Amino acid sequence: MAFRRDPIHVGTGEPVLMLHPFLCSQQVWSTVAPQVAETGRYEVFAPTMPGHHGGPKSGTWLLSTKLLADEVERQMDELGWSTAHLVGDSLGGWVAFELDRRGRARTLTAIAPAGGWTRWTPVKFETIVKFIAGGPALLAARLLGPRILDLPFARRLATLPVSGPASGPPQADLVNLVEDATHCHAYFALLVKTLLLPGLLELSEVDVPTQLVVCGRDRVFPSPRGHRHFIENLPETSRIIRLDDLGHIPMLEAPGRITELLVDFLDEHTGPDAAQRHRLA
């Protein structure tokens, strides 16, 4: 029987949906989600997406961002959420933009989002090559499990894709990342999808308050080329936050900072004061 985990679901108030990166799971939000909920103003839901460790089976070798969004949308419907404040990192950011296209967003926070390319943008092929090159390391980690982190230089190699500082995330989070990455059944399906299909082509049509979080030490989507497509195509009203010292999954190495920037943005766009500002805009 396949391993399944219950989504993170904490707090009460305005609905906030958090979506994880490729090869990861909801565990990347295990600190930030409760911190946001502890404000007493937000109900936070963080699922594991299909094909990822602990999530539903994808059921197809043609897994696409739209199919991921279908499953997330189904879960939103089960919660009674017609819309939510969307927060997504990497692949989760790409899915968040797809959900916004379907009218399911109140606000959108995209952290180091994927999909910042057209069909032939070089950064798309650079990204695919990086993940293919990491295949042998994933295979070794699958065979050895978390023990691989005890090998010389293994910890640093493991932290390079996800972390800015050389120390990387805490050991427990790094072990979770290894477990999730080596049990991600969507690995090939999503790489094939990325190769065959274009990225996000309708960014100019985003019509909800949006903030793009760019990580200066992101080695998956290096700045500036990894985020140029978003900066050039998102509406001019979008906010750009730069975290110069952090890597691709900043909520693991600086959860307090991510919680603070999320709560500040959410507070700005919720409640009666925000509604009044929107009417006047």
C-alpha positions as CSV (number, residue, x, y, z in Angstrom):
1,M,0.0,0.0,0.0
2,A,1.4,3.4,-1.0
3,F,2.4,5.8,1.7
4,R,-0.1,8.6,2.2
5,R,0.1,11.6,4.5
6,D,-2.6,13.9,5.7
7,P,-2.2,17.5,4.5
8,I,-1.1,20.2,7.0
9,H,-4.3,21.9,8.0
10,V,-4.1,24.4,10.8
11,G,-5.7,27.7,12.1
12,T,-8.9,29.6,11.4
13,G,-9.7,32.7,9.4
14,E,-8.9,33.6,5.8
15,P,-8.0,30.6,3.7
16,V,-4.3,30.2,2.7
17,L,-3.1,27.4,0.4
18,M,0.6,26.5,0.4
19,L,2.1,24.4,-2.4
20,H,5.5,22.7,-2.4
21,P,8.4,22.5,-4.9
22,F,9.1,19.6,-7.3
23,L,10.6,16.5,-5.6
24,C,9.4,17.8,-2.2
25,S,6.2,17.5,-0.1
26,Q,4.1,19.5,2.2
27,Q,6.9,19.0,4.8
28,V,8.7,22.1,3.5
29,W,5.8,24.2,5.1
30,S,6.0,22.4,8.5
31,T,7.3,25.4,10.3
32,V,5.9,28.3,8.2
33,A,2.3,27.0,8.1
34,P,1.8,26.8,11.9
35,Q,3.5,30.2,12.3
36,V,1.1,31.8,9.9
37,A,-1.9,30.1,11.6
38,E,-0.7,31.2,15.0
39,T,-1.6,34.8,14.1
40,G,-5.2,33.7,14.6
41,R,-6.2,35.3,11.3
42,Y,-5.5,32.5,8.8
43,E,-6.6,28.9,8.1
44,V,-3.6,27.2,6.3
45,F,-3.9,24.1,4.1
46,A,-0.7,22.5,2.6
47,P,-1.2,19.3,0.7
48,T,1.3,17.0,-1.0
49,M,0.6,17.1,-4.7
50,P,0.1,14.0,-6.9
51,G,3.1,11.9,-7.7
52,H,5.1,13.2,-4.8
53,H,6.0,11.4,-1.6
54,G,2.9,11.0,0.5
55,G,0.6,12.5,-2.1
56,P,-2.0,10.8,-4.4
57,K,-0.9,8.6,-7.2
58,S,-0.6,10.6,-10.4
59,G,-2.1,7.8,-12.5
60,T,-0.5,9.0,-15.7
61,W,2.9,9.3,-17.5
62,L,1.6,12.6,-19.0
63,L,1.4,14.5,-15.7
64,S,1.0,18.2,-16.3
65,T,0.7,21.3,-14.2
66,K,-3.0,21.4,-15.1
67,L,-3.5,17.9,-13.7
68,L,-1.7,18.9,-10.5
69,A,-4.0,22.0,-10.3
70,D,-7.1,19.7,-10.9
71,E,-6.3,17.7,-7.7
72,V,-5.5,20.8,-5.6
73,E,-8.7,22.4,-6.9
74,R,-10.7,19.3,-5.9
75,Q,-9.3,19.6,-2.3
76,M,-10.2,23.3,-2.2
77,D,-13.8,22.3,-3.1
78,E,-13.8,19.7,-0.4
79,L,-12.8,22.5,2.1
80,G,-15.5,24.8,0.7
81,W,-12.9,27.2,-0.5
82,S,-14.0,28.9,-3.8
83,T,-10.8,31.0,-3.5
84,A,-7.8,31.3,-1.3
85,H,-4.6,33.2,-0.8
86,L,-2.1,31.1,-2.8
87,V,1.5,30.6,-1.8
88,G,3.7,28.4,-4.0
89,D,7.5,27.6,-4.2
90,S,9.0,26.5,-7.5
91,L,6.6,23.9,-9.0
92,G,4.1,25.0,-6.4
93,G,4.3,28.6,-7.8
94,W,3.6,27.3,-11.3
95,V,0.5,25.5,-10.0
96,A,-0.5,28.6,-8.1
97,F,-0.5,30.6,-11.3
98,E,-2.6,28.0,-13.0
99,L,-5.1,28.2,-10.1
100,D,-5.2,31.9,-10.5
101,R,-6.0,31.5,-14.2
102,R,-9.0,29.5,-13.1
103,G,-10.2,32.3,-10.8
104,R,-9.3,30.5,-7.5
105,A,-6.9,33.2,-6.1
106,R,-7.4,36.0,-3.7
107,T,-3.7,36.9,-3.6
108,L,-0.7,35.1,-5.0
109,T,2.8,34.8,-3.6
110,A,5.2,33.0,-5.9
111,I,8.5,32.0,-4.3
112,A,11.3,31.1,-6.8
113,P,8.5,29.9,-9.2
114,A,9.0,27.5,-12.0
115,G,7.4,28.0,-15.5
116,G,9.3,31.2,-16.2
117,W,9.9,30.5,-19.9
118,T,8.3,30.1,-23.3
119,R,8.6,26.8,-25.3
120,W,12.2,27.6,-26.4
121,T,13.6,29.8,-23.6
122,P,17.2,28.6,-22.8
123,V,16.6,28.6,-19.0
124,K,13.9,25.9,-19.5
125,F,16.5,23.5,-21.0
126,E,19.1,24.5,-18.5
127,T,16.6,23.5,-15.7
128,I,15.9,20.1,-17.3
129,V,19.6,19.3,-17.7
130,K,20.2,20.2,-14.0
131,F,17.5,17.7,-12.9
132,I,18.7,15.0,-15.3
133,A,22.2,15.5,-14.1
134,G,21.0,14.9,-10.5
135,G,19.5,11.6,-11.4
136,P,22.5,9.4,-10.4
137,A,22.7,11.2,-7.0
138,L,19.0,10.5,-6.5
139,L,19.5,6.9,-7.3
140,A,22.4,6.6,-4.8
141,A,20.3,8.3,-2.2
142,R,17.4,5.9,-2.9
143,L,19.7,3.0,-2.3
144,L,21.4,4.3,0.8
145,G,18.6,6.4,2.3
146,P,19.5,9.3,4.7
147,R,22.8,7.5,5.5
148,I,24.1,9.1,2.3
149,L,24.4,12.4,4.2
150,D,27.1,10.9,6.3
151,L,29.4,10.4,3.3
152,P,32.2,13.0,2.6
153,F,30.9,16.1,0.8
154,A,27.4,14.5,0.5
155,R,25.7,17.0,2.8
156,R,27.1,19.9,0.8
157,L,26.0,18.4,-2.5
158,A,22.6,17.8,-1.1
159,T,22.2,21.4,0.1
160,L,23.4,23.0,-3.2
161,P,20.1,22.9,-5.0
162,V,18.0,24.1,-2.1
163,S,20.0,26.3,0.1
164,G,21.9,29.6,-0.1
165,P,24.2,29.2,3.0
166,A,26.6,26.3,2.9
167,S,25.3,24.9,6.2
168,G,21.9,24.3,4.5
169,P,18.7,23.6,6.3
170,P,18.5,21.8,9.7
171,Q,19.4,18.1,9.6
172,A,15.9,16.9,10.1
173,D,14.6,19.0,7.1
174,L,17.5,17.7,5.0
175,V,16.6,14.1,5.8
176,N,13.0,14.8,4.9
177,L,14.2,16.3,1.6
178,V,16.2,13.2,0.7
179,E,13.3,10.9,1.6
180,D,10.8,13.0,-0.5
181,A,13.1,13.4,-3.5
182,T,14.0,9.7,-3.7
183,H,10.3,8.7,-3.5
184,C,8.9,11.2,-6.0
185,H,7.1,9.1,-8.7
186,A,6.5,12.2,-10.8
187,Y,10.2,12.7,-11.5
188,F,10.2,11.6,-15.2
189,A,6.6,12.6,-15.9
190,L,7.2,16.3,-14.9
191,L,10.5,16.5,-16.7
192,V,8.9,15.2,-19.9
193,K,6.0,17.7,-19.4
194,T,8.5,20.6,-18.9
195,L,10.4,19.5,-22.1
196,L,7.3,19.3,-24.3
197,L,5.2,22.2,-23.2
198,P,5.7,25.9,-22.8
199,G,5.7,27.6,-19.4
200,L,3.5,30.4,-18.1
201,L,2.4,32.5,-21.1
202,E,-0.5,34.5,-19.5
203,L,1.3,36.3,-16.7
204,S,0.1,39.7,-17.9
205,E,-3.5,38.6,-17.2
206,V,-2.9,38.0,-13.5
207,D,-5.4,40.3,-11.8
208,V,-5.0,39.6,-8.1
209,P,-2.4,41.2,-5.7
210,T,0.8,39.3,-6.5
211,Q,4.3,39.2,-5.0
212,L,7.3,37.5,-6.6
213,V,10.0,36.4,-4.2
214,V,13.4,36.1,-5.9
215,C,16.1,34.3,-4.1
216,G,19.6,35.7,-4.8
217,R,21.4,32.3,-4.1
218,D,18.9,30.2,-6.0
219,R,20.9,27.6,-8.0
220,V,17.8,26.1,-9.7
221,F,16.6,29.3,-11.2
222,P,19.6,31.6,-10.9
223,S,18.9,35.3,-10.7
224,P,18.5,37.3,-12.9
225,R,17.9,34.9,-15.8
226,G,15.8,32.4,-13.9
227,H,13.2,35.1,-13.1
228,R,13.5,37.5,-16.0
229,H,10.3,36.1,-17.7
230,F,8.3,36.9,-14.6
231,I,9.7,40.3,-14.0
232,E,9.1,41.3,-17.7
233,N,5.6,39.8,-18.0
234,L,3.8,40.2,-14.6
235,P,1.6,43.3,-14.2
236,E,3.5,46.4,-13.2
237,T,1.5,46.4,-9.9
238,S,3.2,43.1,-8.8
239,R,5.6,43.4,-5.9
240,I,9.1,41.9,-6.2
241,I,10.8,40.8,-3.0
242,R,14.5,40.0,-3.2
243,L,16.1,37.6,-0.6
244,D,19.7,38.0,-1.6
245,D,21.2,35.5,0.8
246,L,18.8,32.6,0.5
247,G,18.4,29.7,-1.8
248,H,15.6,27.9,-3.7
249,I,13.6,26.7,-0.7
250,P,14.0,29.7,1.7
251,M,11.3,28.6,4.2
252,L,13.6,25.8,5.4
253,E,16.6,28.0,6.1
254,A,14.8,31.2,7.2
255,P,11.2,30.3,8.1
256,G,10.7,33.3,10.3
257,R,11.5,35.7,7.4
258,I,9.2,33.9,5.1
259,T,6.4,33.9,7.6
260,E,6.9,37.6,8.2
261,L,6.8,38.5,4.5
262,L,3.7,36.3,4.0
263,V,1.8,37.7,7.0
264,D,2.6,41.3,6.0
265,F,1.3,40.7,2.5
266,L,-1.8,38.8,3.6
267,D,-2.6,41.4,6.3
268,E,-2.3,44.1,3.7
269,H,-4.9,42.5,1.4
270,T,-7.5,41.2,4.0
271,G,-10.0,42.7,6.3
272,P,-12.2,45.8,6.0
273,D,-9.4,48.2,5.5
274,A,-8.1,46.2,2.5
275,A,-11.6,46.0,1.0
276,Q,-12.0,49.7,1.3
277,R,-8.6,50.3,-0.4
278,H,-9.6,48.0,-3.3
279,R,-12.9,49.9,-3.8
280,L,-11.0,53.1,-4.0
281,A,-8.3,51.7,-6.4
